[in-house]
Amino acid sequence: MKVFVLGRSASGKTPMAQRLAAALGLAHVPASAWVRARFPGADRRGDGTPATRQAFVEAITRFSTVELARDPFVCLDHLAAHHDLTACVIEGVRNPFDFVHLFDPRTDAVVTLAHGNTALTATGFEAGLDVIDAYLAWLDGCGLAGAGPRLRYTFGAFRRGDAGAEPGDTLDDALDDAIATLAPVVAAAAATAAAPTPTPARVHAPIPPLRCHVRTEYLYGMDPARVGTYTPCTAFVVSSYPGEAPTFQLLLGDGAVFSYVPPSALVDPARLGADADLELADLVYFDCPDEQLVVHRHAALDGEVLAYFKRPDRWVAGRYLFTIEWWTGNHLAHAVALASGQYAVLPHHKLKFGSGHAAGFEPYKKIRKVWKVGRGPDDAA
């Protein structure tokens, strides 16, 4: 499902969308990226005063209107080329044409923001938000709206610590409420999303599409000049080369496909912090034992996990993605998205599944006994 964050200029859309995407584990998609990439010159918001900000908004609006008149699909084409729009937070749609093409009334959610103390004057283009609002009301009135929540927040201050901020009347409060409302809805949508049918494979096996980012240097021969930048991608295959770490095949926004990308190259930039320092030897517990594998996604394991990493002696929260099984040797490992913004492939005994668990393991022992009854199906009386 998609979550749309709508609002006029200076309504808090960007911080809401960024923080909401990070909390929900979704990609952040700025709908205005296409026009900012084309707008001549640097970002001309000047000294940040209302007057210069107003001038910038009006200038970039005039530019975008000319571009849209030339090609009504320019925004939609940019989004399709640069993002996987299956599950994401889309920020800043104002054009009803774009919204109708992007919005799925059966599943998608909408968060509408209004800052009561903004000093900016709405542009004529922003009247498109009223058209979008009327369209959503029409869907509701006709019984065509689905289960996706429609949330609306009006607030007087952005942060709880701002001068004059009233309790419950801030963007921070709106964010907390939006997360509490949307988190179970997004989790349920992810749990019911179609997963590949588990089929034994040789070397390469399809996985549930994983929208993430790749460290850009991996795409350019480990060019050190590109360290610290990240490229959106979708991991769609896991590869098992015997004696080597599991790797992924990636689809980039420009249509390029990369193979043999290690888990240490994948990140969620919105979550990266100082603790995102785990190396490949930490993130992957063992090399692939052989080339015969199958991928499952177990509903019972879906949700939160706690992962333990021995070398740094560290527990990291995360989210279960899928399970890789090398069935000929009775080996398996689970792919998890870590709260630190990294991805790991770990066995049972380095994970605790579910929420609310304390760090630490009971001193359980591995079952090593072989269980047999001494007869096959044709031998039974």
N, C-alpha and C positions, 0 to 999 in steps of 0.2 A: 504494500500500500504506500501511497504518497501522503505527505503532510504539507499543506500549503500555508505559508506565513504571509499574510497580506497586511498592507497598511500604507499610508501616505509617507512622504519623505520625513525623516527624523522621528518616526514612530517607534523605533526600537526593533525593526525587523531583523537587522543583521545579528545583533547579540542574541535575540530570541531564537532565530533559526540555527545559529552556530551552537548554542548551548543545548537546545532541544535535540539537535542531531547527535551531539556527543552523548547525551543522556539516554537516547533511544537506540543507539548503535546504528544510526542511519547515515547515509552520505548527505553532505550539505551541498545544495545546488543553487547558486545565485542566478536568478533568471536574467538579471541585467548585465551579466558578464560579457555578452556579445557586444553591447553598445559601448561599454567601458573599454573594451579591447580596440574598438574602431574609432572612438572619439579622438579627434586631433589634439595633440599635445598632452601634457601631463594632467593629472587630476587637479582641476583649477578651483578647488574649494577655498583657496586663499588662506586667510588668517582664521577661518573657522567662525567668524561672526555671522549672525543671521543674514545680514545683507549679502555678504560674499557667498554664503551657502545658497541663498535664494537665487543669486545670479547663476551659480553653477548648475543648479537643478533646472532652471529655465533653459540654459544653453544646451545641456545634454538632452533635454526633452525635445527641443527643436531638432536637434541632430537625429535622434531616434525616430521622430515622426517622418522625416525625409527618407530615412533608410527603410522604414516599414511601408511607406507609400511605394517605394521602388520594388520591395520584395516582402510581402506580408508574412512569409514563412521564415524570415531571417533568424528570429529568436528560436523558433521550433527546430530549425535545422542545426543551429549551434548547440542546443541542448542535446539533440539526438547524437551529434558527432562527438561530444565530449563527456557524456554522462550515461550511466545505466540508470534509467528512470523507473526501474521496477519497484524499488523501496528507497525512498529518500525524503529529505525535507527541502522543498522548493521555496526559495525566498524571493519575494518582490514582484510577482506577476501583477501587472496592472492592465494589460491589454485583454479585453474579453475574448478576442479571437484566440489568443494563446491559451487562456484558461480553459476554454471549452475543448480545445484539442488535447490538453494535458490531463484534465480532471476526469476521474472515473467516479461517477456518482454512486456506484455500488459499494465502493470500499474506502475512498480517500477522505481525509480529514482536512478541516480548514481552521486556522487560527487567525483571527482578525484583531489588529492592534490599533488603538487610538490614544495618542499622547495629548492629554487635555491642556497642556501648557506650551505647546509648540509655538515658535515664533515665525514659522514658515507659512506662506500662503500656498494653498493647493493649486496645482496647475490644471489646465483643462484636460490634459491627458490622464490625470489621476481620477477624473470623473469616471474612468473605466471601472474603478473599484465599485462605484455605485451600481453599474450595470452587472458586474459579477455578483454583487450582493442580491440584486433583484433576481438574477438567474438562480441562485441558491434558494431564495424564497419560493420561486416558482417550482423548483424540484420538490421542495417540502410540501407545498400546497397541493401538488398533483400526485403525491404519493410515489414519486420517482427517486427520492433520496434513500440511500442505503444506510448502513450502520456506522459509517464514518462520523466521528463527532464534529460538531460545529461549535467552536469556542470563540467568544468575543470578550476582549478586555479593554477597558478604558482606565487610565492611570494618570496620576499627577506628577510622578517622579520615576526616574529609572532605577536607582539603587536605594536600598533601605537606609543607607547612611547619608544620602543626599540631604542638604539643608532644606528643612520644611517638609520632608517626606512624612506622610501619614501611614501608620500601620495598615497593611492590607491594600495600599493604594500605590504600589510600585510595580515596575516591570519584573523585579525579582519575585514578587508574590504571584504575578501572572505566570511566570515560568514554572514555579513550583506546582501550581495548580494544573498547568498544561501537562507537565511530566506525569503527575499522579493520574491524570485522566487518560493520557494516551499510551503510557507504558504497557498496561495489560492488553490494550487493543492491538498495538504493534506486535507484541509477543505472540498473541493468538494468530495474527495474520502470518507471521513467520513460521509458526508451527504447522499451519495448514497449507503452506506453499508447496507446490509440487516438487518432489525430489526425484532424482533419477532412480529408475528401478534397479535395485542391487543386482548386478550381473557380473559374474567372474570375468576378469579382464587380464590381459597380458601387457605389462609395462605401463599402459595409460588407462585410467579409469575416470569417467565423468564424475563431477562433484556438484552439489547444489551451488549455483552461481554465487560467488563471494565477491561483493563489491568492496574494493579497498583501494590502496595506493601502493605503488612500487617506488622504492628509492631510485631516483632518476639515473644515478650513475650506473646502475646495472643495465640500463638500456643503451649506454654509450661507452662500452668497454671499460667500465669502472673509472670514468673520467673524474678526477678529483675536483674539477671546477664545478661539477654538478652535485656534489655532496650537499645535503641539506635541502634539496628540492624533491618534490614528490609528484608522480604522475598518476592520475586516476586510471583504474583498470578493473577488470573482472577476471578473477581466477575461475576456470571452468573445468580443468583436468588436473588430477594428481598423477605424477609419474613415479614409477618404482624401478630404479636401476640398482641391481644387486650390489651391496657393499657401499652404496652412496646414500646420502640423505634424501628423503622424499622431496620432490620439487614440483613446481606448478607450471601449467601453461596459462598465459594471460592474454586477454583481449584488451587492446588499448582503444581510446576514444577515436583515434584516426583510422581504425580498422586493422592496425598491425597486430600480429600475434607473436608472442615470445614464448619459448620453451625453456625448461631447465632453470627455473627461477626458484631459489631456496626460500624457505619460510622467513629467514632473517631479512630478506629484501622487502617483505610486505609490511605495511604499516597503516594505521589509521591516524593521519596527522592531527585530527582534532583532539586525540587523546594522548599524544606523545608528551612525555614529561621526563624528568631527571632519572626516573627509574626504568626508562626504556633503553637500557644498556645491555640487555641479555644478548649473548653471542649465539651463533648457530649451534654450538655444542651444548648450550643450555636449552635452547628452544626445541631441539630435536633430541629425543632420548636415545634412539638407536638408528643405525643405518638400515636400509631396506634389506631384509633377509633374502628375498628372491623377487622375481618379476610377476608372480601370480598374486593378484590382489582383487579385492572387492570393496566397494564403498557403501556404507549404510548411514542412515540418519535415524537414530533411535528416539522415538517420541518420549520415552520415559526419562531420557537424559537431557532433554531440551531445557534450556534455561541457564541459570548461573552455575559457575564452578569456582572452586579454589584450587589453584595450581601451585605445587611445591617445586622449587628449583634448588637442587642440592648444592651446587658450587657456591652460589652467593648466600645459601641458607635463607631463602626468601619465599614468602607466600604472596601470590598475586591473584586477585580476583579476575574473573573472566566469564566467557559465555561459550557454551558448547556449540560446535558447528556440525561435525560429522565424524564418523569412525572409519578408519582404514584397517582392513583385516587381510593379513597374509595367511590364508587358511591352510596352506599345505604344511606350515610349520607351527601353527597355533600361536601366531603373534598378532597383536592388534595395537593400535594407537588412536587417540582421539585428537582431532584438530580443534583448537580453541582460540577464540579472540580474546586477548588479554586487555584488562582495563588500562594497562600502560600504553596501549596502542600497538603492541607487537602481536605476532601470531606464533603458536606453538603446536607441536605434535607430540603428545605424551601418552604413556600407558596408564592403565587403571590406577596403579599404586602410587601415582604422582598427582592424583586428582581426587577431589571431593565434589560430588554432584549435588546441586540444589542450593537453596539460600539459607542463611542463618547458621551455618556450621562454623565452629571454631577451628582455628588452625591447629594442626597436629593430627597424628594417626594413632589408632589403636594398634597394638602389637600383633596384628593378624599375620598368619603364615600362609604362603602359597600352597594350594592343593596340588600335590605331586602324585598322588595315588592314581593308578589307571583303573577305571571302572569297567568291568566286562561281565557278561552273563554266560559267555561260552557257546552261544548259538546265533545263527543268522536268521533272517526272516523265513527262509525256506525250511529251516530245521524245526520251527515251532510246531508243536502238535496241534 
